[in-house]
Structures are given as C-alpha cells and as structure tokens.
Amino acid sequence: MPRGNIQHRENFLNHIAEQSGRPRSQHVERPAWKQQPQWQVFKHESSDKWVERFKKQCEHIHTDVIETETAGVGETVAETIGRYQAASLMMWEDPRLEEAGLNKHFREQMANLGVETHIWDKSKGRENINIAEQTHVGITYSDITLAESGTVVLFSSADKGRAVSLLPETYIAIIPQSSIVPRMSQATQQIHQRVQNGETIPSCINFISGPSNSADIEMSLVVGVHGPVKATYILINDQ
C-alpha cells in the first residue's frame, strides 16, 4: 500500500455514522475559543527566567543540571560518566551530538578510560536494543525542552532509537538553552506547525522528565523503577 493512501475511508466513516444513528458530518471547524489561558502562562518571562524555572523543577524530579559552554560539553559529559562509574555508553547517531563535542576525539578519550562506546546503528536492527539493555549510560539530544516540568522532548527516528533514553541504567540529555520553551503548550504548537508545513514528523515523540519513578503504591515515590535510575541534564549556553 502506498504511504499516505487511505483505503475505503468513506465506506468506513459512513458505516460508523449509520451505526451511531446520526447523519455523517462532512466538515468540522475548530472552535474559536474566547479564553485560551494556556498561552498566558509565563508569557512575559525571559529565556533566563525559563532556565531558572527549569533548574528549580529538576530539583523536584531528582535530576542533576550542569551548565556549560559549547566548548565544555565533552569534558562535562566525561566527568558525568566518571561520576556514574560507567563502563559503557550508547548515544544517538546524531550530528548535533558530534557538533556538541561528542565526536571521534571524545570517543577515543572514552576508550582510553576503558569506557566502551556504542552508536545507534539502524543497520543492526534489534541488536541496538540488546546493546542498550546492557549499557550503563544513554545519551541523547533534546529537540524541545519544557521549563515548567523539567521535560526533554525527543523526536525518534531510524538513527535515534528511543531505547537509548529508556534502557540504560543512567541517562544524560544534552540540552541547548535555545530549545527551552515555557511548557507543553509551546511544544505541541511546534509539532502542530510542522504538520501544517507538510513536514514528516516521527511516529514516536517521547516526553521525558528525569529518571523513571512511580508513586502508585500509597503515594510513596520510588525512583528508578522501570528505566534509568539517575539522570543528568547538560545545559548548553548557546544564546
């Protein structure tokens, strides 16, 4: 079946309308809401204020934030890996990570320190997932970052497997300050705008707020129950 070609849509929708006992609606207009408070929250705050909110929220979600300049990203990541006492890492096949300093020189440095480095390789298929399960640190790059909730938004692709942020024992997110927006409203607006522009967006978009946790049992917070037990955000001053 060609991509984007929907088969038997009209027959299907007519059947649903008939079974529901109502006429088929042919046109739907988005309501013009009089009140849209979601756009007013933090509206007049500066980017620096969003960063303050972001760092404060990360204290609540048990996530370390380390600020650095672009030139210091590689060294900061190396220090974080050392603090985790990690023997292996896996990261996306992402030119943004290369540009941030996690390049060939960084990988050679890791090798000299006895840290095994894996790059997500789409040609390996499921083997990537098996490697991620055994890896100590996963490293990704944040596409959008939410100040209000301390959340990184990750756009998965063939070169950017979601297992990298989910399966390793610990997690590092590289976050440019320019990616920070106030809250979920702005993130979904950006995604919607990409769709309106005809761009192909990922089938999987992950919203990650620090290490995994749960408070399902008697509202007692437990961190690290079904994913990374620790998380560090490397915040790059790129503005």
C-alpha positions as CSV (number, residue, x, y, z in Angstrom):
1,M,0.0,0.0,0.0
2,P,1.5,3.4,-1.0
3,R,2.4,5.6,2.0
4,G,-0.4,8.0,2.9
5,N,-3.1,6.3,0.8
6,I,-6.1,5.5,2.9
7,Q,-8.3,2.7,1.7
8,H,-12.1,2.6,2.0
9,R,-12.3,5.6,4.2
10,E,-15.6,6.9,3.0
11,N,-17.3,3.5,3.4
12,F,-15.9,3.1,6.9
13,L,-17.0,6.6,8.0
14,N,-20.5,6.1,6.5
15,H,-20.8,2.9,8.4
16,I,-19.8,4.5,11.7
17,A,-22.4,7.3,11.2
18,E,-25.1,4.8,10.3
19,Q,-24.4,2.6,13.3
20,S,-24.5,5.7,15.5
21,G,-27.9,6.7,14.2
22,R,-26.8,10.2,13.0
23,P,-26.0,11.8,9.7
24,R,-22.4,11.9,8.5
25,S,-20.6,15.1,9.4
26,Q,-18.8,16.4,6.3
27,H,-17.0,19.4,7.8
28,V,-15.5,20.2,11.2
29,E,-14.4,23.6,12.2
30,R,-12.0,24.2,15.1
31,P,-13.9,26.3,17.7
32,A,-12.6,29.9,18.2
33,W,-12.2,29.7,21.9
34,K,-12.8,33.1,23.7
35,Q,-10.4,32.1,26.5
36,Q,-7.0,30.5,25.9
37,P,-5.2,30.7,29.2
38,Q,-2.5,28.2,28.1
39,W,-0.8,30.9,26.1
40,Q,-0.6,33.3,29.0
41,V,1.4,31.2,31.5
42,F,5.0,32.5,31.7
43,K,4.2,34.6,28.5
44,H,6.2,37.7,29.6
45,E,9.2,35.8,31.1
46,S,12.6,35.9,29.5
47,S,14.6,32.9,28.4
48,D,16.8,33.3,31.5
49,K,13.7,33.0,33.7
50,W,12.7,29.8,31.9
51,V,16.1,28.4,32.7
52,E,15.6,29.3,36.4
53,R,12.3,27.5,36.4
54,F,13.7,24.6,34.6
55,K,16.6,24.1,37.1
56,K,14.2,24.5,40.1
57,Q,11.9,21.9,38.7
58,C,14.7,19.5,38.1
59,E,15.4,19.5,41.9
60,H,11.9,18.1,42.4
61,I,12.3,15.4,39.8
62,H,15.7,14.2,41.1
63,T,17.6,15.3,38.1
64,D,21.1,17.0,38.1
65,V,21.6,20.0,35.9
66,I,25.1,21.0,34.9
67,E,25.6,24.2,32.9
68,T,28.4,24.6,30.4
69,E,29.5,26.5,27.3
70,T,29.5,24.7,24.0
71,A,33.3,24.1,24.2
72,G,32.9,22.3,27.5
73,V,30.3,19.7,26.7
74,G,32.6,16.8,26.0
75,E,34.5,17.4,29.3
76,T,31.3,17.8,31.2
77,V,29.8,14.5,29.8
78,A,33.1,12.7,30.6
79,E,33.0,13.9,34.2
80,T,29.4,12.8,34.5
81,I,30.2,9.4,33.1
82,G,33.0,9.1,35.6
83,R,30.7,10.1,38.5
84,Y,28.3,7.3,37.4
85,Q,31.3,5.0,37.3
86,A,30.1,3.7,34.0
87,A,31.9,1.3,31.8
88,S,29.8,1.7,28.7
89,L,27.7,4.3,26.9
90,M,25.3,4.4,23.9
91,M,24.2,7.5,22.0
92,W,22.2,8.5,19.0
93,E,23.7,8.7,15.5
94,D,23.1,12.5,15.6
95,P,25.2,15.2,14.0
96,R,24.2,17.6,16.8
97,L,26.0,15.4,19.4
98,E,29.1,15.4,17.1
99,E,28.9,19.2,16.9
100,A,28.4,19.5,20.7
101,G,31.7,17.7,21.2
102,L,30.8,14.0,21.5
103,N,32.9,13.3,18.4
104,K,35.8,11.0,17.5
105,H,38.2,12.6,19.9
106,F,35.6,12.2,22.7
107,R,35.1,8.5,21.8
108,E,38.9,8.0,21.8
109,Q,39.0,9.6,25.3
110,M,36.4,7.2,26.5
111,A,38.3,4.2,25.1
112,N,41.4,5.3,26.9
113,L,39.4,5.4,30.1
114,G,38.1,1.9,29.5
115,V,34.5,3.1,28.6
116,E,33.0,1.2,25.7
117,T,31.1,3.5,23.3
118,H,28.2,2.4,21.1
119,I,26.5,4.5,18.4
120,W,22.9,3.6,17.5
121,D,23.2,1.9,14.1
122,K,20.0,1.3,12.2
123,S,21.6,-1.4,10.1
124,K,21.9,-3.6,13.2
125,G,18.2,-3.7,13.9
126,R,17.2,-5.2,17.2
127,E,20.8,-5.7,18.2
128,N,20.7,-2.0,19.1
129,I,18.1,-2.7,21.8
130,N,20.1,-5.6,23.1
131,I,23.2,-3.3,23.5
132,A,21.1,-0.6,25.1
133,E,19.8,-3.1,27.7
134,Q,23.4,-3.8,28.8
135,T,24.7,-0.2,28.6
136,H,25.4,1.9,31.6
137,V,24.7,5.4,30.1
138,G,22.4,6.5,27.3
139,I,23.0,9.9,25.7
140,T,20.5,11.9,23.5
141,Y,19.9,15.5,22.4
142,S,16.8,17.4,23.4
143,D,14.7,18.7,20.5
144,I,12.4,20.8,22.7
145,T,12.7,21.3,26.5
146,L,9.9,22.3,28.9
147,A,10.8,24.7,31.7
148,E,7.7,24.1,33.7
149,S,8.1,20.3,34.1
150,G,11.8,19.7,33.5
151,T,11.0,17.7,30.4
152,V,13.1,16.8,27.4
153,V,11.2,16.1,24.2
154,L,12.9,13.6,21.9
155,F,12.0,13.0,18.3
156,S,12.8,9.4,17.5
157,S,14.0,8.3,14.0
158,A,15.9,5.4,12.4
159,D,19.1,6.9,13.8
160,K,17.6,8.0,17.2
161,G,16.2,4.9,18.9
162,R,14.0,5.6,21.9
163,A,15.8,2.7,23.7
164,V,18.8,4.9,24.3
165,S,16.9,7.1,26.8
166,L,14.9,4.2,28.2
167,L,17.0,1.1,28.8
168,P,20.5,2.1,30.1
169,E,21.0,2.3,33.8
170,T,21.6,6.1,33.7
171,Y,20.7,8.9,31.3
172,I,22.3,12.1,30.0
173,A,20.4,14.6,27.9
174,I,22.3,17.3,26.0
175,I,20.1,20.5,26.1
176,P,20.8,23.7,24.3
177,Q,19.3,26.7,26.1
178,S,17.7,27.7,22.8
179,S,15.5,24.6,23.0
180,I,13.7,25.7,26.2
181,V,10.1,26.8,26.0
182,P,7.7,27.6,28.8
183,R,5.6,24.5,28.9
184,M,3.7,21.7,27.0
185,S,1.6,24.2,25.1
186,Q,4.5,25.6,23.1
187,A,5.9,22.1,22.4
188,T,2.6,20.8,20.9
189,Q,2.3,24.1,19.0
190,Q,5.7,23.5,17.4
191,I,4.8,19.9,16.5
192,H,1.4,21.0,15.1
193,Q,3.2,23.7,13.0
194,R,5.5,21.1,11.5
195,V,2.4,19.1,10.4
196,Q,0.8,22.1,8.9
197,N,4.0,22.8,7.0
198,G,3.8,19.3,5.4
199,E,6.9,18.1,7.3
200,T,7.2,14.4,8.2
201,I,7.2,14.1,11.9
202,P,8.4,11.0,13.9
203,S,5.9,8.3,14.7
204,C,7.3,8.3,18.3
205,I,7.8,11.5,20.3
206,N,9.0,11.0,23.8
207,F,8.4,13.4,26.8
208,I,10.9,12.5,29.5
209,S,11.0,14.2,32.9
210,G,14.1,12.9,34.7
211,P,14.7,9.3,35.9
212,S,11.9,6.8,35.9
213,N,9.7,6.9,39.0
214,S,6.3,5.8,40.4
215,A,4.1,6.7,43.3
216,D,1.4,4.2,42.6
217,I,1.8,2.4,46.0
218,E,0.4,4.5,48.8
219,M,1.7,7.7,47.1
220,S,5.2,6.8,48.1
221,L,7.7,8.0,45.5
222,V,10.1,5.4,44.2
223,V,12.8,6.5,41.7
224,G,14.3,4.2,39.1
225,V,11.5,1.6,38.8
226,H,11.3,0.9,35.1
227,G,14.0,2.9,33.4
228,P,17.1,5.0,34.2
229,V,17.7,5.3,37.9
230,K,19.6,8.6,37.6
231,A,19.5,11.4,35.0
232,T,21.7,14.4,34.3
233,Y,20.8,17.3,32.0
234,I,23.8,19.1,30.4
235,L,22.6,22.6,29.7
236,I,24.5,24.4,27.0
237,N,24.6,28.2,27.0
238,D,24.1,28.7,23.3
239,Q,22.4,32.1,23.5
